[in-house]
Amino acid sequence: MLKVFLFFLTFSFFSFAYAEGDMAAEETHVHIEDGVIYCDVQTFNQEAYVLKVIGSGSPMTVFWQFEILQVRDFWLDKAVVSIRLGRQVIPDLVTQRWLMRDLSVGVVKYTNDAEEAMHFLTRMEQAAVADVSILDKDADFLLETKLFTHEGEDEEQGWWASVTDWGEDMGSVSLQLSQANNDAE
Amino acid sequence: MQSNHGLAPFLMRIIPFIGVTFLSILIYFVWPSSDHFGPVYLNWINIGLLFSLAIWLFVFGIRRLQSAKEVGVNLRTKLVTVMVLMVLLPSLVLQVTANQIINKGFDVWFDVRVDTLLDKAMNLAQGFYQDIELDMELSLKQVIDTHDFPALEPTPLGSLVLNQYMEKQLHKYGWDKLELFDASERLIATAQKTTQNQGLEDLTTQPISDAGRLSIALGRYTIDHDIRDDSEYVIGYLPLFAQRRLVGLFRAEVELPKEITASARSIEADYRTYKELDRHRQGIQDTFMNTLMIVMILIVCIAGVFAVVFARRLTSPMEDLANALEQVKTGDFDALVDVQGDDELSSLALSFNDMIKRLKYNMQTLTETQSELTNALVNSRQRQYVLENLLANLHSGVILLDASGEIRLVNDTCKALLMFPERSQEKVSIYDFSEAHLKPILAFFETLQTQDLDSLQSELVLTYGLQTVKILARGTLLGGEDDVFSGWLLVFDDITQLADAQKHRAWAEVAQRLAHEIKNPLTPIKLSTERVKRRFRDQVDNVKVFDTCTDAVINQVERLQRLLADFSDLATLPKPNMEVTTIASLLRELRELYSPYTNLTFEGMPDGEVFCDADQIRQVLINLIDNALATKGHVRVYVEVTDKDTRFYVQDDGQGIDESAKEHIFEPYFSTKAEGSGLGLAIAQRISEEHHGQLLLLSAAAPTRFCMWLPHVQASDVKEGEA
């Protein structure tokens, strides 16, 4: 009886996790141009939340984390590349302008459209992740993308946030380096 | 004291409750929130399963606690449970109430009216900024529509016309500052409202912003905002074209009133804060509730720890008492408990210690008494054993009677002596002596009892079947009314042989004396009489008479001499020379001896042997047969062999024996015949008794029957008896 009970409990938990995994809505695309790996990624789950936050006047900061993992058979995958790209939106409700700031390059831009500011945070286009030359062409790699969001202008959330905030998994894409190498040649 | 207070057992006991706590936390995390994304039924299934598992673990933990063999654990568990429930239930009520209050408070806090008010305030602030921007737009439009600005190229820098134009526009549209840049973004003219305390440093020019460049690119005016030096400005850019060529850029600037911008920024900050709070309303609400719940759990845990400590302190003395009691049950009376404090439990411990001390003293006393009693019992049993052996080996029969006549003790000798019937019931009282041969015993006891005698001695004759036993009975009153035991002691001695021996010795002495006294003068009398007869027979006148007289004297003397010889035989009867003799040889000799007699028949010739002096037995039988033949009747002689004895019967069908003579027939000198000496049957009976048998007159009336029975005694038995 106890075994049956534990079976249902485990089954229920796994079903729950599986269902949660299915509900993650993200879209990640990778393309390699001129020996550089670019990634286009967009989250749909966060759009309403981000629009609500910046629409109510709260600054918001996001970090897109791109990791290239070398696939290993009998061990955990090894991270060979990891970059974080930050973006920030600071609303000005009185003038109804949203300051869009790219933390990686320091570009600042105002917009009067809240949705534009929202898309500035929830979309990352043409993000240069790595140069193909640093990767072993005989190995298999995965590109994993995570999105870290937090309200406010502070770029660092402290050690507690780094421990508790594991980010939103935006999915992983297999890298076809052989095709890229052929194109490059 | 044995202790079960180790850390490991304690951890093993609380593991189920740790599991319950873990499951409760898990339930909390699985509980679906209001903004839960996805299907909720899985959460409820998980919650149901986790809750069931938590309940099962809790019950298991409680049962595990209750099943522990540690003394007092049940009471401790109950105390802890009650105390935790006493804290938990009010805490739960408080938690529910607080949750309700928090919910209501949040509803009031985030009321729609507040939301609307803040929206309106925000709209007002935004409207103010929009109005300023609109004014700027209208102003710039009017500048464009009027076309009254001078041509820039022919106008030299700092020309009066341009300055006048700038001043005019500044005052016309109420701007605070108006700047004119050429196509190379160089400032060529500026107009500014003068204010008090304004210095030359205030004439610095701000660089063209992105909005300005955007206006150049778009070819139309743009509006921008700038915040500097704690002031906000609305800036309008207006590109100037001549023949579709950019020749200049107007930048008009209006400083917003600080009071209004401060208020607007305050409204914005409040609006943002309110929206943040509203957005995190559920989180804040959860934080409040979680804080309350954590506080409640902490209180319950502290109460639980306090309850455990308190219950342990409360039950520890009882546990010590119970352990001590267990030790006492095993016989260890050194199990004293520690007395701590001055409360009821310490008083109980003191009383327990006193009780144990008294119990120990009593047990020691009891042990000593038991030892003494055991020794006494051993001695008593030894005495009883000695007494029983003594009684068993005693040749006297002993009966111990209590006051009511109940038999308390009777030895085997008594049973044999009194000839208790073997198949009769076990006699428990003297009044059970209902058999005929035991009547004299009962009469003896009744005499002793009714006459209230301290002691009594009497000779009794018991007749049981063919046996007649003479007994010397002695009775003694034991104890008195105040003694532990009162009753009678009856002692019986078989004096049959002693009486017979005394009787025979008396008769033997009489016979010897008579023989001695009478035999001596008889011979001279006889010799004198014969001498007188020989000498004086011729001299007497009447010879016949003389002969008759002398013959009579001589005959009587001879008769007296024979009589004296019988007396002598009776007195000096030799000891029988016992040997094994066949019954057939005895009877055969007698048959030959009495062959002339036709009225005598020997019936049967049984096999078997008797251990006797054949001559003496033959003499007895001859005496009996002679007596029978004297009756002139038919005489029968026969023998019966039983398991115990051999019985010789002599029967005649004569006239029988008178009742008066019957009792004296075995007494010496008693004879029914004129010529008999009266010693034959007496000698015959003595010979029988010398052979451990008896001669009895079974029937005095016709047919007269005598019986001589001889026991089957072996030579070895006789020798042992003689020894």
Interface residues (C-beta under 8 A of the other chain):
Chain A: F5 F8 L9 S12 F13 S15 F16 A19 E20 M23 K52 V53 S56 G57 S58 P91 D92 L93 V94 T95 Q96 R97 K109 Y110 E151
Chain B: F37 G38 P39 L42 N43 I45 N46 L49 L50 S52 L53 M122 A125 Q126 Y129 D210 H225 T261 A264 R265 I267 E268 Y271 R272 K275 E276 D278 R279
